[in-house]
């Protein structure tokens, strides 16, 4: 009579351990989706600012960006005869960009000139002294912190984006002192740091 031998409990446990270690390695090597969300948010902001800059040149309009860190959103504004208004929904560009949960950002206005206490102009809105009629019914729209001028220039600012899970991996959307808009990836930021 032939003896049929099966698997021992130890052999089965060993196979399960090898399979679980293999699956853990695969899961750990998958890209972090929160980094993808950070990249998408930074690129969306950059692209909208680029579109508004181009539209400002062609239409002769002045646009603005108000960064609301409490609400976690970026509001795009347009200067009209009545003052600053939210970008209309008829525009191809959505007037509000909201950062997803798990994404943090830090807004810093201006560069050296705008942060200089001895500067010629104050940092408040360039258009505050103009006499625009106000509706008492509506809540006043705060003036933008970033101006997109009809020349296509953007006032200096920088916004750093990062995922809460990886705070050392920063995306940067900024304008230089010359008014040109830039976006930097985490690897470009690392290259500049070293």
FENJO-V143977 format. One record per pair of residues at least 4 apart in sequence whose ideal C-beta (glycine too) atoms are under 7 Angstrom apart, sorted by the first residue. I is the first residue (numbers start at 0). J is the second residue. If there is no record, write none. Layout:
# FENJO-V143977
i = {I,I}
j = {J,J}
This chain:
# FENJO-V143977
i = {6,6,8,9,10,11,12,13,14,15,16,17,18,19,20,21,22,23,24,30,30,31,31,32,33,33,33,33,33,34,34,34,34,35,36,36,36,36,36,37,37,37,37,37,37,38,38,39,40,40,40,40,40,41,41,41,41,41,42,42,43,43,44,44,44,44,44,45,45,45,45,46,47,47,47,47,48,48,48,48,49,49,50,50,51,51,51,51,51,52,52,52,52,52,53,53,54,54,55,55,55,55,55,55,55,56,56,59,60,60,60,61,61,61,61,61,62,62,62,62,63,63,63,63,63,63,63,64,64,64,64,64,65,65,65,65,65,66,66,66,67,67,68,71,71,72,72,72,72,73,74,74,74,75,75,75,76,76,76,76,76,76,77,77,78,78,79,81,81,82,83,83,83,84,85,85,86,86,86,88,98,98,101,101,101,102,102,103,103,104,104,104,105,106,106,107,107,108,108,108,108,109,109,109,109,109,110,110,110,111,111,112,112,113,113,113,123,124,125,127,133,144,145,145,145,146,147,148,152,153,153,153,155,155,156,156,157,157,158,159,159,160,160,161,161,161,161,162,168,169,169,170,170,170,171,171,172,173,174,174,174,174,175,175,183,183,185,186,187,188,189}
j = {10,11,12,13,14,15,16,17,18,19,20,21,22,23,24,25,26,27,28,34,35,164,165,36,37,101,162,164,165,38,162,165,168,39,40,99,101,102,162,41,102,160,161,162,170,42,170,43,44,98,99,102,160,45,160,170,172,182,46,182,47,96,48,73,96,158,172,49,172,180,182,50,51,75,92,96,52,147,153,180,53,180,54,92,55,62,75,92,147,56,147,151,153,180,57,151,58,60,60,61,62,147,148,149,151,149,151,149,77,78,149,78,146,147,148,149,75,76,77,147,76,78,83,143,145,146,147,73,75,143,144,145,74,76,141,143,144,73,106,144,72,74,106,97,98,95,96,97,98,96,85,94,95,86,92,94,83,84,85,86,140,143,84,86,83,126,84,131,132,131,140,142,143,140,94,140,90,92,94,94,102,104,162,163,164,160,162,161,163,158,159,160,159,156,158,156,157,113,122,144,156,113,114,122,155,156,114,155,176,115,176,118,176,118,122,155,127,142,146,142,139,156,153,154,156,154,153,152,178,174,178,180,174,176,173,174,171,173,172,169,171,169,170,165,166,168,169,168,185,185,188,183,184,185,183,188,182,181,178,179,180,181,179,181,187,188,189,190,191,192,193}
